[in-house]
Amino acid sequence: MATRTIPDRKSSGSPSARLSPEQLVAAYRNMLLSRRLDDKEVQLKGQNKIFFQISGAGHEGILTAAGMVLKPAYDWFYLYYRDRALCLELGVTAAEMLYEAVGAAADPASGGRQMPSHWGHKAYNIVSASSPTGTQFLQGVGSAEASLRSKLLSIQEGFQKDEVVLITTGEGTTSEGEFWESLNTASNLKLPVVYLVEDNGYAISVPVEVNTAGGSISKLVSSFPNFFIEEVDGCDLLASYDTMQRAVDYARQRKGPALVHAQVIRPYSHSLSDDEKMYRPTAEREADAARDPVTQFPKWLLSEGHATANELKQIQEEVEALVLAATDDALAQPQPGADTVYFGVYSPDVDPTSEQFDTEDDPQFSGEPTTMVDLLNACMKDEMRRDKKILVFGQDVADVSREEHLGKVKGKGGVFKVTWGLQKEFGGSRVYNSPLAEANIVGRAIGLALRGFKPVVEVQFFDYIWPAYMQLRNELATMRWRSNNNFSAPVVVRTTYGGYIRGAIYHSQTGASIFAHCPGLRVVCPSTALDANGLLRTAIRCDDPVLFLEHKHLYRQTYNKSAYPGPNFMIPFGKAKVVREGTDVTVVTYGATVRRALTAANAVADNGISVEVIDLRTLSPWDRESVFESVKKTSRVIVAYEDALSWGFGAEISAAIADECFAWLDAPVKRIASADTFVGYAPSLEDAILPQVDDFKRAYEEIVKF
């Protein structure tokens, strides 16, 4: 077993002269209250009055010190589950913490939607925490980046001149790749962010030397430029206060980010689902107990004359009474009602399916017809002129990264040129390149959106979106609901997808059903230049996160061109378009298969088969009313999509039709889709795998035989 080196507090000098006896006693009270709340939750869990418990015991020293240095409702906080003492110091009450434990509707963190110790409090800028460890790093960096962008763009509302962002973590979570991605960006941009690594030596049962090469995360990160890095005994409140003060001052002065590596203990098991006696020897646990800040600090207060025995006893009695009163209060609180389950899945105030977003019938056309690429670009320019808080970033989206070259070279503007010229017009503070790291793009965007910016980010290829899936599914889509509408992140994520370009397995993926399956996330998939322009404008102006899918094959097709429809042209989500009317068969489709369905429909018309083609345009939500109306008219329906046949988006449409329109059907619901394999590079393979016009013609001819 590796030996842990505990920093000597004397090496950093004694900060006690800067803390009055009253402050020191108050710090002890906070630490004791934190521990007693842990103990009370353990008791309540044993009584089956709460359903989960995870402790912050042993971390109270560094966390109380951090709370004394930082400013609630001024600084911003991205925390993890052991941070009870910090939250108490910032202003969260004992009762509010127990509201969370019992799942009360009054819980300010989540309204009873998350497990205990998933901290969040809008009044103090404590951003809603989630269970996946490490997802907070990039969001916190994005929040710190918002401070930087606000200064560059002269935006003052919602920002303080010297605010900092605190990101806390255990040492185990520093193994996550997103931790290193966040350090990279924090260092590059010299962001005002302070990392606090609370190193208690174990990630559940896995010791630090297994998680961290060499056993010290602060030594590993010491090569990052612009960083203030210091290690401290996190059980020592005085040393912790001094170290946190230096780290926070460094960030406040905009010298760069800081990382405090605090050595703490874990006197309780990881959670009540864990038994540390199974993997930690008695001697090791006893050594930890000898450093416990809640037992050692009052002894120091007494020996130094900062408090008397009677004063300490009085504090203990006050804390016990407070915890008992808070417990009675919490146990009497009602749980959230069943009628609230959908509240906050999407914005309750801005509805992108409403008439407010429908100007489709009144386009103000100008200029010659042009491509989807050009009209997407035109929409972003319109919106960026309208709202200076819109930021565009991603890999290669800028014209140049080195702004001194602007005007000297043509500029990149994305690998498909969709963002070309945006940086030239709006500057590098609003349009900029990111590292090649998809989670970095989306995680930072969440942090920026939480601070009031409107990120419109690009993931270069859908095929490579998967490193960002944790941020998309567990963070972006859930933020509003899990915080009970206290926090939201209306990010637009643009990405290219699809085949028909000889792009093979890693440049032809679709997979929209995986994202349409995520509540809280809007999924949009236009098939024409005009629709792309109107739907992107709706995506940017709505208040929900949107995945905006742009088919590479459709970017420059001549058949889907349109004139520019004006700066207020919008298409609401959930409004399908009948692109061809018919009476015999309904085809429900979207994306690149719309054109193939339409071509086949025109071909079989000579044989007396009348096909109605519906372009869904948005997948979440999808236009159930228009689809059902058409099916009831034709009594036959085919659902077509480019993704693999099995478990695809068409299965949901088919099931809904079977459920709602069974009485009107004269034939089984049929599907046209790609083969259940991968897209090959050779033209013969791609043509055999992806849906073709002939596949549609055969399906039309077969279904009318019923």
Helices and strands as residue ranges (DSSP letters): G 9-12, G 16-18, H 21-46, H 60-69, E 76-78, H 84-90, H 94-102, G 122-124, H 136-152, E 165-170, G 172-175, H 177-189, E 193-199, E 202-203, E 206-207, H 208-211, G 213-215, H 217-220, G 221-223, E 228-233, H 237-252, E 258-263, G 276-278, H 282-289, H 293-303, H 309-331, G 338-340, G 355-357, E 366-370, H 372-386, E 390-394, G 403-405, H 422-426, E 431-433, H 438-450, E 454-459, G 462-464, G 466-468, H 469-469, I 470-476, H 479-482, E 492-497, H 512-516, E 522-524, H 529-541, E 546-551, G 552-554, E 562-564, E 577-580, E 585-589, H 593-604, G 605-607, E 611-615, E 618-620, H 624-634, E 637-644, H 649-660, G 662-664, E 670-674, H 683-689, H 693-703
